[in-house]
Amino acid sequence: MKIDVETSDDVATVTLTGSLIAGEDLGTLRDTIDDLLRRGYRRLVLDLSGVPMIDSAGLGEIVRLYTTVSRRMTRRASDARLVARWRLEEPADIGEAPPLTDLQVDAILARLEALLA
Protein backbone atom coordinates (compact mmCIF):
# COMPACT_ATOMS: atom_id res chain seq x y z
CA MET A 1 0.00 0.00 0.00
CA LYS A 2 1.20 3.48 -0.87
CA ILE A 3 0.56 6.41 1.50
CA ASP A 4 0.63 10.01 0.23
CA VAL A 5 0.05 13.08 2.40
CA GLU A 6 -1.01 16.52 1.21
CA THR A 7 -1.42 19.41 3.64
CA SER A 8 -3.06 22.80 3.44
CA ASP A 9 -3.63 25.09 6.44
CA ASP A 10 -4.99 22.82 9.19
CA VAL A 11 -6.18 20.07 6.80
CA ALA A 12 -4.16 16.96 5.98
CA THR A 13 -5.32 14.52 3.30
CA VAL A 14 -3.89 11.02 3.58
CA THR A 15 -4.41 9.15 0.29
CA LEU A 16 -4.03 5.38 0.27
CA THR A 17 -3.43 3.36 -2.87
CA GLY A 18 -3.48 -0.43 -2.76
CA SER A 19 -5.04 -2.97 -0.42
CA LEU A 20 -5.55 -2.09 3.25
CA ILE A 21 -4.79 -5.46 4.81
CA ALA A 22 -2.98 -6.88 7.83
CA GLY A 23 0.75 -6.21 7.89
CA GLU A 24 3.39 -3.53 8.29
CA ASP A 25 1.43 -1.00 6.22
CA LEU A 26 -1.15 -0.63 8.98
CA GLY A 27 1.60 0.41 11.41
CA THR A 28 2.92 2.89 8.86
CA LEU A 29 -0.57 4.36 8.44
CA ARG A 30 -0.93 4.63 12.23
CA ASP A 31 2.45 6.37 12.49
CA THR A 32 1.52 8.78 9.68
CA ILE A 33 -1.72 9.82 11.42
CA ASP A 34 0.02 10.14 14.80
CA ASP A 35 2.69 12.36 13.22
CA LEU A 36 0.05 14.63 11.66
CA LEU A 37 -1.70 14.96 15.02
CA ARG A 38 1.59 15.84 16.74
CA ARG A 39 2.24 18.47 14.05
CA GLY A 40 -1.08 20.12 14.88
CA TYR A 41 -3.33 19.17 11.96
CA ARG A 42 -6.90 19.38 13.23
CA ARG A 43 -8.78 18.09 10.21
CA LEU A 44 -7.81 14.82 8.61
CA VAL A 45 -9.19 13.27 5.43
CA LEU A 46 -8.50 9.59 4.84
CA ASP A 47 -8.94 9.07 1.08
CA LEU A 48 -9.65 5.40 0.42
CA SER A 49 -10.82 5.86 -3.16
CA GLY A 50 -7.69 4.04 -4.40
CA VAL A 51 -8.16 1.06 -2.05
CA PRO A 52 -9.66 -1.94 -3.86
CA MET A 53 -9.70 -4.26 -0.83
CA ILE A 54 -9.96 -3.88 2.96
CA ASP A 55 -9.74 -6.90 5.26
CA SER A 56 -10.90 -7.08 8.87
CA ALA A 57 -7.54 -5.80 10.15
CA GLY A 58 -7.77 -2.82 7.78
CA LEU A 59 -11.32 -2.06 8.89
CA GLY A 60 -10.24 -2.36 12.51
CA GLU A 61 -7.43 0.13 11.87
CA ILE A 62 -9.86 2.63 10.32
CA VAL A 63 -12.07 2.36 13.41
CA ARG A 64 -9.03 2.70 15.71
CA LEU A 65 -7.86 5.80 13.82
CA TYR A 66 -11.34 7.32 13.98
CA THR A 67 -11.52 6.66 17.73
CA THR A 68 -8.02 8.00 18.38
CA VAL A 69 -8.57 11.18 16.37
CA SER A 70 -12.01 11.76 17.89
CA ARG A 71 -10.74 11.39 21.47
CA ARG A 72 -7.63 13.52 20.96
CA MET A 73 -9.38 16.22 19.03
CA THR A 74 -12.43 16.48 21.26
CA ARG A 75 -10.09 17.69 23.98
CA ARG A 76 -8.54 20.32 21.70
CA ALA A 77 -11.20 21.66 19.35
CA SER A 78 -14.84 20.83 18.81
CA ASP A 79 -14.62 21.22 15.01
CA ALA A 80 -11.80 18.71 14.50
CA ARG A 81 -12.53 15.37 12.88
CA LEU A 82 -11.37 12.51 10.70
CA VAL A 83 -13.37 11.95 7.51
CA ALA A 84 -12.95 8.86 5.37
CA ARG A 85 -14.00 8.78 1.73
CA TRP A 86 -14.08 5.88 -0.65
CA ARG A 87 -15.77 4.66 -3.78
CA LEU A 88 -17.98 1.58 -3.70
CA GLU A 89 -17.99 0.21 -7.22
CA GLU A 90 -18.93 -3.44 -7.08
CA PRO A 91 -20.07 -5.00 -3.80
CA ALA A 92 -18.86 -8.59 -3.60
CA ASP A 93 -21.73 -11.10 -3.44
CA ILE A 94 -24.07 -8.86 -1.47
CA GLY A 95 -26.30 -7.70 -4.30
CA GLU A 96 -26.93 -4.12 -5.25
CA ALA A 97 -26.21 -1.73 -2.39
CA PRO A 98 -26.59 2.04 -2.65
CA PRO A 99 -23.54 4.12 -1.71
CA LEU A 100 -23.45 5.23 1.92
CA THR A 101 -23.97 8.88 2.76
CA ASP A 102 -21.52 10.72 5.05
CA LEU A 103 -24.11 10.62 7.83
CA GLN A 104 -24.50 6.86 7.49
CA VAL A 105 -20.72 6.37 7.58
CA ASP A 106 -20.47 8.58 10.70
CA ALA A 107 -23.26 6.56 12.35
CA ILE A 108 -21.57 3.25 11.52
CA LEU A 109 -18.20 4.44 12.84
CA ALA A 110 -19.82 5.81 16.01
CA ARG A 111 -21.55 2.46 16.60
CA LEU A 112 -18.30 0.54 16.04
CA GLU A 113 -16.50 2.92 18.40
CA ALA A 114 -19.15 2.26 21.08
CA LEU A 115 -18.82 -1.50 20.60
CA LEU A 116 -15.03 -1.35 20.92
CA ALA A 117 -15.01 0.94 23.96
MDTraj code that builds the backbone (N, CA, C; nanometers):
import mdtraj as md
import numpy as np

residues = "MET LYS ILE ASP VAL GLU THR SER ASP ASP VAL ALA THR VAL THR LEU THR GLY SER LEU ILE ALA GLY GLU ASP LEU GLY THR LEU ARG ASP THR ILE ASP ASP LEU LEU ARG ARG GLY TYR ARG ARG LEU VAL LEU ASP LEU SER GLY VAL PRO MET ILE ASP SER ALA GLY LEU GLY GLU ILE VAL ARG LEU TYR THR THR VAL SER ARG ARG MET THR ARG ARG ALA SER ASP ALA ARG LEU VAL ALA ARG TRP ARG LEU GLU GLU PRO ALA ASP ILE GLY GLU ALA PRO PRO LEU THR ASP LEU GLN VAL ASP ALA ILE LEU ALA ARG LEU GLU ALA LEU LEU ALA".split()
xyz = np.array([
    [0.0837, -0.1169, 0.0000],
    [0.0000, 0.0000, 0.0000],
    [0.0888, 0.1240, 0.0000],
    [0.0477, 0.2222, -0.0775],
    [0.1200, 0.3484, -0.0867],
    [0.0431, 0.4541, -0.0069],
    [0.1163, 0.5356, 0.0693],
    [0.0561, 0.6410, 0.1503],
    [0.1126, 0.7751, 0.1051],
    [0.0240, 0.8651, 0.0611],
    [0.0630, 1.0012, 0.0231],
    [-0.0080, 1.0989, 0.1147],
    [0.0629, 1.2063, 0.1534],
    [0.0049, 1.3083, 0.2405],
    [0.0148, 1.4433, 0.1730],
    [-0.0974, 1.5137, 0.1687],
    [-0.1012, 1.6516, 0.1208],
    [-0.1569, 1.7368, 0.2338],
    [-0.0959, 1.8542, 0.2572],
    [-0.1416, 1.9405, 0.3645],
    [-0.1725, 2.0800, 0.3110],
    [-0.2681, 2.1435, 0.3771],
    [-0.3063, 2.2800, 0.3444],
    [-0.3709, 2.3394, 0.4684],
    [-0.3144, 2.4469, 0.5201],
    [-0.3629, 2.5089, 0.6440],
    [-0.3689, 2.4036, 0.7546],
    [-0.4880, 2.3810, 0.8117],
    [-0.4995, 2.2821, 0.9193],
    [-0.5609, 2.1506, 0.8716],
    [-0.5613, 2.1288, 0.7380],
    [-0.6184, 2.0067, 0.6797],
    [-0.5071, 1.9203, 0.6216],
    [-0.5092, 1.7924, 0.6566],
    [-0.4159, 1.6964, 0.5981],
    [-0.4979, 1.5870, 0.5301],
    [-0.4656, 1.5597, 0.4045],
    [-0.5316, 1.4523, 0.3299],
    [-0.4329, 1.3378, 0.3145],
    [-0.4710, 1.2222, 0.3669],
    [-0.3895, 1.1017, 0.3579],
    [-0.4555, 1.0126, 0.2531],
    [-0.3871, 0.9939, 0.1400],
    [-0.4409, 0.9152, 0.0294],
    [-0.3736, 0.7787, 0.0270],
    [-0.4547, 0.6746, 0.0303],
    [-0.4035, 0.5377, 0.0274],
    [-0.4293, 0.4776, -0.1097],
    [-0.3299, 0.4057, -0.1601],
    [-0.3426, 0.3357, -0.2866],
    [-0.2955, 0.1924, -0.2655],
    [-0.3804, 0.0975, -0.2974],
    [-0.3475, -0.0429, -0.2764],
    [-0.4344, -0.1005, -0.1660],
    [-0.4200, -0.2278, -0.1395],
    [-0.5037, -0.2973, -0.0420],
    [-0.4683, -0.2585, 0.1010],
    [-0.5714, -0.2412, 0.1827],
    [-0.5553, -0.2090, 0.3247],
    [-0.5792, -0.3383, 0.4017],
    [-0.4699, -0.4127, 0.4202],
    [-0.4788, -0.5456, 0.4811],
    [-0.3746, -0.5586, 0.5910],
    [-0.3883, -0.6641, 0.6709],
    [-0.2979, -0.6878, 0.7830],
    [-0.1522, -0.6854, 0.7370],
    [-0.0680, -0.6258, 0.8196],
    [0.0745, -0.6214, 0.7894],
    [0.1375, -0.4900, 0.8318],
    [0.2619, -0.4707, 0.7898],
    [0.3385, -0.3528, 0.8285],
    [0.2742, -0.2217, 0.7848],
    [0.2033, -0.2230, 0.6729],
    [0.1435, -0.0998, 0.6215],
    [0.0469, -0.0361, 0.7208],
    [-0.0229, -0.1186, 0.8005],
    [-0.1154, -0.0632, 0.8985],
    [-0.0394, 0.0163, 1.0047],
    [0.0758, -0.0321, 1.0453],
    [0.1598, 0.0411, 1.1408],
    [0.2112, 0.1710, 1.0818],
    [0.2459, 0.1679, 0.9543],
    [0.2923, 0.2888, 0.8858],
    [0.1802, 0.3922, 0.8776],
    [0.0581, 0.3462, 0.8479],
    [-0.0567, 0.4362, 0.8441],
    [-0.0802, 0.4978, 0.9821],
    [-0.0756, 0.4160, 1.0854],
    [-0.0933, 0.4629, 1.2232],
    [0.0118, 0.5681, 1.2571],
    [0.1366, 0.5421, 1.2224],
    [0.2448, 0.6373, 1.2492],
    [0.2246, 0.7680, 1.1732],
    [0.1767, 0.7585, 1.0496],
    [0.1515, 0.8778, 0.9679],
    [0.0457, 0.9659, 1.0332],
    [-0.0647, 0.9056, 1.0772],
    [-0.1723, 0.9816, 1.1418],
    [-0.1230, 1.0411, 1.2733],
    [-0.0517, 0.9635, 1.3525],
    [0.0023, 1.0141, 1.4797],
    [0.0947, 1.1327, 1.4566],
    [0.1777, 1.1260, 1.3537],
    [0.2687, 1.2362, 1.3217],
    [0.1907, 1.3624, 1.2843],
    [0.0866, 1.3465, 1.2050],
    [0.0055, 1.4626, 1.1657],
    [-0.0619, 1.5262, 1.2875],
    [-0.1092, 1.4438, 1.3800],
    [-0.1701, 1.4963, 1.5015],
    [-0.0673, 1.5717, 1.5861],
    [0.0520, 1.5162, 1.5979],
    [0.1590, 1.5836, 1.6735],
    [0.1967, 1.7169, 1.6102],
    [0.1888, 1.7232, 1.4768],
    [0.2241, 1.8467, 1.4052],
    [0.1114, 1.9498, 1.4064],
    [-0.0017, 1.9149, 1.4673],
    [-0.1083, 2.0125, 1.4876],
    [-0.2185, 2.0153, 1.3842],
    [-0.2236, 1.9188, 1.2936],
    [-0.3325, 1.9174, 1.1963],
    [-0.4609, 1.8770, 1.2677],
    [-0.5649, 1.9589, 1.2511],
    [-0.6901, 1.9382, 1.3234],
    [-0.7955, 1.8702, 1.2390],
    [-0.7811, 1.8730, 1.1094],
    [-0.8785, 1.8093, 1.0207],
    [-0.8045, 1.7112, 0.9305],
    [-0.8466, 1.5873, 0.9373],
    [-0.7814, 1.4816, 0.8610],
    [-0.8817, 1.4167, 0.7668],
    [-0.8384, 1.3976, 0.6425],
    [-0.9190, 1.3266, 0.5431],
    [-0.8429, 1.2002, 0.5063],
    [-0.9074, 1.0873, 0.5216],
    [-0.8498, 0.9590, 0.4838],
    [-0.9150, 0.9187, 0.3522],
    [-0.8408, 0.9344, 0.2420],
    [-0.8941, 0.9074, 0.1084],
    [-0.8682, 0.7614, 0.0727],
    [-0.9743, 0.6834, 0.0716],
    [-0.9655, 0.5405, 0.0419],
    [-1.0137, 0.5078, -0.0987],
    [-1.0287, 0.6097, -0.1821],
    [-1.0824, 0.5861, -0.3164],
    [-0.9904, 0.4991, -0.4018],
    [-0.8628, 0.4886, -0.3667],
    [-0.7691, 0.4043, -0.4400],
    [-0.7445, 0.2703, -0.3738],
    [-0.8316, 0.2326, -0.2791],
    [-0.8157, 0.1063, -0.2054],
    [-0.9179, 0.0053, -0.2565],
    [-0.8714, -0.0967, -0.3297],
    [-0.9657, -0.1935, -0.3857],
    [-1.0126, -0.2999, -0.2866],
    [-0.9364, -0.3182, -0.1753],
    [-0.9698, -0.4263, -0.0826],
    [-0.9314, -0.3868, 0.0589],
    [-1.0219, -0.4114, 0.1540],
    [-0.9959, -0.3877, 0.2962],
    [-1.0340, -0.5151, 0.3696],
    [-0.9386, -0.5725, 0.4466],
    [-0.9735, -0.6902, 0.5258],
    [-1.0145, -0.6458, 0.6660],
    [-1.0421, -0.7422, 0.7536],
    [-1.0901, -0.7084, 0.8873],
    [-0.9870, -0.6285, 0.9661],
    [-0.8586, -0.6566, 0.9463],
    [-0.7541, -0.5796, 1.0149],
    [-0.7528, -0.4352, 0.9647],
    [-0.7717, -0.4168, 0.8349],
    [-0.7775, -0.2820, 0.7784],
    [-0.8971, -0.2045, 0.8296],
    [-1.0131, -0.2701, 0.8356],
    [-1.1325, -0.2057, 0.8888],
    [-1.1127, -0.1709, 1.0365],
    [-1.0528, -0.2621, 1.1098],
    [-1.0237, -0.2357, 1.2513],
    [-0.9320, -0.1161, 1.2680],
    [-0.8351, -0.1015, 1.1797],
    [-0.7432, 0.0125, 1.1872],
    [-0.8153, 0.1433, 1.1566],
    [-0.9077, 0.1426, 1.0614],
    [-0.9857, 0.2634, 1.0318],
    [-1.0663, 0.3043, 1.1552],
    [-1.1297, 0.2069, 1.2204],
    [-1.2073, 0.2361, 1.3412],
    [-1.1156, 0.2880, 1.4510],
    [-0.9980, 0.2265, 1.4682],
    [-0.9032, 0.2705, 1.5706],
    [-0.8574, 0.4135, 1.5438],
    [-0.8280, 0.4446, 1.4169],
    [-0.7861, 0.5804, 1.3817],
    [-0.8973, 0.6804, 1.4111],
    [-1.0195, 0.6436, 1.3736],
    [-1.1340, 0.7318, 1.3985],
    [-1.1487, 0.7582, 1.5484],
    [-1.1397, 0.6524, 1.6284],
    [-1.1523, 0.6659, 1.7735],
    [-1.0410, 0.7506, 1.8306],
    [-0.9177, 0.7243, 1.7887],
    [-0.8024, 0.8001, 1.8378],
    [-0.8157, 0.9480, 1.8049],
    [-0.8451, 0.9777, 1.6797],
    [-0.8572, 1.1175, 1.6370],
    [-0.9719, 1.1851, 1.7108],
    [-1.0856, 1.1171, 1.7217],
    [-1.2014, 1.1757, 1.7892],
    [-1.1699, 1.2082, 1.9348],
    [-1.1062, 1.1166, 2.0046],
    [-1.0744, 1.1390, 2.1466],
    [-0.9716, 1.2498, 2.1643],
    [-0.8660, 1.2481, 2.0840],
    [-0.7631, 1.3522, 2.0959],
    [-0.8167, 1.4894, 2.0597],
    [-0.8933, 1.4937, 1.9528],
    [-0.9378, 1.6224, 1.9029],
    [-1.0521, 1.6796, 1.9849],
    [-1.1342, 1.5968, 2.0452],
    [-1.2433, 1.6477, 2.1263],
    [-1.1885, 1.7311, 2.2414],
    [-1.0718, 1.6930, 2.2903],
    [-1.0094, 1.7687, 2.3984],
    [-0.9524, 1.9009, 2.3500],
    [-0.9203, 1.9116, 2.2221],
    [-0.8543, 2.0319, 2.1703],
    [-0.9487, 2.1290, 2.1006],
    [-1.0337, 2.0779, 2.0142],
    [-1.1200, 2.1664, 1.9354],
    [-1.2446, 2.0912, 1.8918],
    [-1.3582, 2.1527, 1.9094],
    [-1.4836, 2.0835, 1.8813],
    [-1.5068, 2.0614, 1.7325],
    [-1.4380, 2.1359, 1.6444],
    [-1.4620, 2.1216, 1.5010],
    [-1.3647, 2.0262, 1.4328],
    [-1.2785, 1.9617, 1.5084],
    [-1.1798, 1.8713, 1.4502],
    [-1.2420, 1.7343, 1.4263],
    [-1.1990, 1.6696, 1.3165],
    [-1.2528, 1.5375, 1.2879],
    [-1.1718, 1.4652, 1.1815],
    [-1.1939, 1.3358, 1.1742],
    [-1.1374, 1.2509, 1.0699],
    [-1.2524, 1.2113, 0.9787],
    [-1.2353, 1.2326, 0.8502],
    [-1.3365, 1.1954, 0.7513],
    [-1.2737, 1.0946, 0.6572],
    [-1.3425, 0.9849, 0.6327],
    [-1.2949, 0.8856, 0.5369],
    [-1.3828, 0.8930, 0.4130],
    [-1.3216, 0.8826, 0.2965],
    [-1.4001, 0.8785, 0.1729],
    [-1.3498, 0.7634, 0.0874],
    [-1.4436, 0.6972, 0.0250],
    [-1.4081, 0.5880, -0.0648],
    [-1.5153, 0.5730, -0.1689],
    [-1.4851, 0.4896, -0.2664],
    [-1.5768, 0.4662, -0.3780],
    [-1.6163, 0.3194, -0.3761],
    [-1.7456, 0.2942, -0.3672],
    [-1.7980, 0.1579, -0.3704],
    [-1.8427, 0.1302, -0.5127],
    [-1.7673, 0.0470, -0.5827],
    [-1.7992, 0.0207, -0.7223],
    [-1.8790, -0.1072, -0.7402],
    [-1.8269, -0.2163, -0.6892],
    [-1.8933, -0.3442, -0.7083],
    [-1.8926, -0.4225, -0.5779],
    [-2.0028, -0.4195, -0.5027],
    [-2.0074, -0.4997, -0.3802],
    [-1.9897, -0.6476, -0.4142],
    [-1.9140, -0.7176, -0.3343],
    [-1.8864, -0.8593, -0.3598],
    [-1.9953, -0.9476, -0.2999],
    [-2.0730, -1.0101, -0.3852],
    [-2.1726, -1.1095, -0.3442],
    [-2.2738, -1.0604, -0.2414],
    [-2.3051, -0.9323, -0.2405],
    [-2.4072, -0.8859, -0.1472],
    [-2.5228, -0.8192, -0.2211],
    [-2.5241, -0.8309, -0.3517],
    [-2.6297, -0.7704, -0.4301],
    [-2.6061, -0.6212, -0.4480],
    [-2.7053, -0.5556, -0.5010],
    [-2.6931, -0.4116, -0.5245],
    [-2.7110, -0.3358, -0.3938],
    [-2.6137, -0.2548, -0.3601],
    [-2.6210, -0.1729, -0.2393],
    [-2.5964, -0.0281, -0.2783],
    [-2.6818, 0.0623, -0.2328],
    [-2.6591, 0.2039, -0.2650],
    [-2.5371, 0.2547, -0.1887],
    [-2.4674, 0.3550, -0.2425],
    [-2.3536, 0.4117, -0.1713],
    [-2.3986, 0.4729, -0.0390],
    [-2.3140, 0.4658, 0.0612],
    [-2.3455, 0.5226, 0.1919],
    [-2.3272, 0.6738, 0.1896],
    [-2.4138, 0.7439, 0.2610],
    [-2.3971, 0.8882, 0.2762],
    [-2.2973, 0.9140, 0.3880],
    [-2.2460, 1.0359, 0.3966],
    [-2.1522, 1.0724, 0.5046],
    [-2.2151, 1.0501, 0.6414],
    [-2.3447, 1.0810, 0.6548],
    [-2.4115, 1.0618, 0.7833],
    [-2.4202, 0.9143, 0.8200],
    [-2.4446, 0.8288, 0.7220],
    [-2.4499, 0.6859, 0.7488],
    [-2.3126, 0.6337, 0.7901],
    [-2.2075, 0.6798, 0.7239],
    [-2.0720, 0.6375, 0.7581],
    [-2.0394, 0.6823, 0.8996],
    [-2.0718, 0.8082, 0.9332],
    [-2.0472, 0.8581, 1.0695],
    [-2.1223, 0.7736, 1.1718],
    [-2.2467, 0.7364, 1.1423],
    [-2.3259, 0.6558, 1.2347],
    [-2.2650, 0.5168, 1.2526],
    [-2.2201, 0.4565, 1.1446],
    [-2.1568, 0.3246, 1.1519],
    [-2.0292, 0.3315, 1.2347],
    [-1.9447, 0.4309, 1.2086],
    [-1.8203, 0.4445, 1.2836],
    [-1.8468, 0.4718, 1.4311],
    [-1.9477, 0.5522, 1.4610],
    [-1.9817, 0.5807, 1.6005],
    [-2.0278, 0.4533, 1.6714],
    [-2.1073, 0.3732, 1.6013],
    [-2.1552, 0.2460, 1.6602],
    [-2.0385, 0.1511, 1.6839],
    [-1.9475, 0.1401, 1.5866],
    [-1.8305, 0.0541, 1.6036],
    [-1.7436, 0.1030, 1.7181],
    [-1.7282, 0.2344, 1.7304],
    [-1.6502, 0.2915, 1.8398],
    [-1.7127, 0.2535, 1.9736],
    [-1.8457, 0.2615, 1.9838],
    [-1.9148, 0.2263, 2.1075],
    [-1.8965, 0.0779, 2.1395],
    [-1.9004, -0.0057, 2.0387],
    [-1.8824, -0.1503, 2.0605],
    [-1.7412, -0.1834, 2.1055],
    [-1.6424, -0.1081, 2.0577],
    [-1.5029, -0.1350, 2.0918],
    [-1.4593, -0.0699, 2.2225],
    [-1.5385, 0.0218, 2.2734],
    [-1.5008, 0.0940, 2.3962],
    [-1.5133, 0.0058, 2.5173],
])
top = md.Topology()
chain = top.add_chain()
for i, resn in enumerate(residues, 1):
    res = top.add_residue(resn, chain, resSeq=i)
    for name in ("N", "CA", "C"):
        top.add_atom(name, md.element.get_by_symbol(name[0]), res)
traj = md.Trajectory(xyz[None], top)
